[in-house]
Amino acid sequence: MSTWPPAGADVVVVGAGPAGCVMARRLAEAGADVLLLEAGAELASRRAGLLNVGPESRVVAHHDAELGGVPLELTRGRTLGGSGAVNGGYCSPMTPAELAVWGPGWPRRYAVGLARAAERLRPRVPQSDPVAARVAAAFPGRLSVIAQARRGEHRVTAFDAWNPPGAGARVVTGAPVRELRWAGGHEGGRCDGVVLTEGVEVPAGAVVLCAGAISTAALLLGSGIGPGTGHPVGTGTEEHPEVLLALDGDPSAGQSFPGALPPLLSRVARLELGDARVEVRPYSVPLHRVIPGLDPQPHRIGIALMNAAGRGEVRPQPDGGVRVVLDARPDSRDAAALDEAAALVGERLGLDASPVVSTSQHLSGSARIGEVVDDSGRVLGVGGLRVADASVFPTLPLRGPYYSVLAVAEDLAARMVSEQAW
Ligand SMILES: Cc1cc2nc3c(=O)[nH]c(=O)nc-3n(C[C@H](O)[C@H](O)[C@H](O)COP(=O)(O)OP(=O)(O)OC[C@H]3O[C@@H](n4cnc5c(N)ncnc54)[C@H](O)[C@@H]3O)c2cc1C
């Protein structure tokens, strides 16, 4: 860890989430003096299976959001490892067919990035569980296994696996970046550092934003990069809307989990309903068993739309916060697809509960490649500034994005290293 106030660096990486840890490690290995700035000041529990996102969590940030007029809260990890330190931990790689829409080079770039990520994270397929078995019986041949990043009783985060300080990166926690610094004060010219919330300025040869799809957009917009500079930041974001259906009974009732908690997901069923791609998520236990501080609730399974047509928006608020409108550009096909999927799942599993509106916490695409950044993550028309997190995804994967964030960050890091861009 580093001293306060932090000295300038060749590269400042903003945010020690999955993308930030990959970037910091790879740039430091290549000889850059790297400073990794993380807003969160506390460490997440290492207990495998625990999602420390409850009301009293000290390692998350909550963002106001809405979907179909229903208020929701989007939670993001605010700690070393970012959302990957508090998430469901499910790791599923994109297929070459999904990547083809990103552009001709992407299937290969992603494959190389994924191989590097897999070497570090080494996710493993867990045993199945009774809820997964029930969904498997209802949807024969549709089940896919889901790997989890854990070793025994411990969650393995990107901070553990990439270990940026081990490669010489300086890491400072409790250091939220407020805005970007511009050479000569010319907004949108060359970025030459960052300004922390306390007004401390940290000069840098290059800045890489890895603050996640919400905060990276907020930082860009708050620093003058947005519609005024021709960058569609924060618009057209993508998410996997989800509805939850209550199961009859709780197969985990009465069981205690003294060490590691069971993985929330070990399998998913992937369905094709017309054009809609749907993921049925047989959560192994009710959410309050793995999220501390949550009121007891029925054991529900998830039904998520993986190719929603609606698009969202990250909107800065006058109080300095942000509001995410998940369906700023709604599409009626999405609600219809989720209704159809919930009815089918209910029928196959013999459930008659009403679906509860939720979301997957998979937001991406707030600073997309081709619109805000180029193929190497460089912010278009701006010097010294890159983005390397889930914000840059041209489209949201048809699966959880975590593994893909790591694979893409590996690719973008390799490009920055090959350019020696600092
Ligand atoms: C509750 C939850 C469950 C999820 N479950 C799964 C799952 O099971 N499988 C899956 O594939 N995906 C899952 N996801 C999504 C996945 O975790 C994210 O897609 C992924 O972590 C995004 O990585 P990132 O690096 O883009 O950003 P993040 O993980 O959000 O990391 C961003 C980091 O930047 C820091 N930061 C933000 N603003 C600043 C600032 N101004 N200054 C300094 N630091 C800052 C944050 O504190 C954080 O540490 C889940 C997400 C959540 C929240």
The ligand as an ORCA input file, in Angstrom:
! r2SCAN-3c Opt
* xyz 0 1
  C     -24.350     -7.890     -6.292
  C     -23.720     -8.247     -7.611
  C     -23.749     -9.557     -8.053
  C     -23.176     -9.890     -9.280
  N     -23.092    -11.210     -9.627
  C     -22.420    -11.552    -10.754
  C     -22.202    -12.914    -11.086
  O     -22.509    -13.830    -10.321
  N     -21.598    -13.185    -12.280
  C     -21.219    -12.213    -13.151
  O     -20.742    -12.537    -14.232
  N     -21.364    -10.919    -12.829
  C     -21.917    -10.559    -11.645
  N     -22.013     -9.243    -11.295
  C     -21.441     -8.232    -12.196
  C     -19.909     -8.159    -12.075
  O     -19.499     -8.245    -10.741
  C     -19.475     -6.835    -12.731
  O     -19.834     -6.867    -14.097
  C     -17.986     -6.582    -12.622
  O     -17.537     -6.602    -11.282
  C     -17.665     -5.232    -13.242
  O     -16.309     -4.981    -13.089
  P     -15.719     -3.501    -13.268
  O     -14.247     -3.614    -13.093
  O     -16.270     -2.942    -14.521
  O     -16.377     -2.618    -12.085
  P     -16.608     -2.858    -10.547
  O     -16.529     -4.292    -10.188
  O     -17.851     -2.125    -10.186
  O     -15.362     -2.144     -9.844
  C     -15.204     -0.749     -9.865
  C     -14.281     -0.330     -8.722
  O     -14.002      1.057     -8.870
  C     -14.124      1.708     -7.617
  N     -14.500      3.099     -7.869
  C     -15.697      3.556     -8.323
  N     -15.675      4.895     -8.440
  C     -14.424      5.288     -8.048
  C     -13.797      6.554     -7.950
  N     -14.450      7.686     -8.290
  N     -12.538      6.598     -7.487
  C     -11.851      5.452     -7.162
  N     -12.422      4.229     -7.226
  C     -13.689      4.146     -7.679
  C     -15.219      0.928     -6.914
  O     -15.164      1.146     -5.512
  C     -14.896     -0.510     -7.336
  O     -13.972     -1.107     -6.477
  C     -22.588     -8.881    -10.083
  C     -22.567     -7.563     -9.636
  C     -23.102     -7.231     -8.406
  C     -23.038     -5.813     -7.928
*
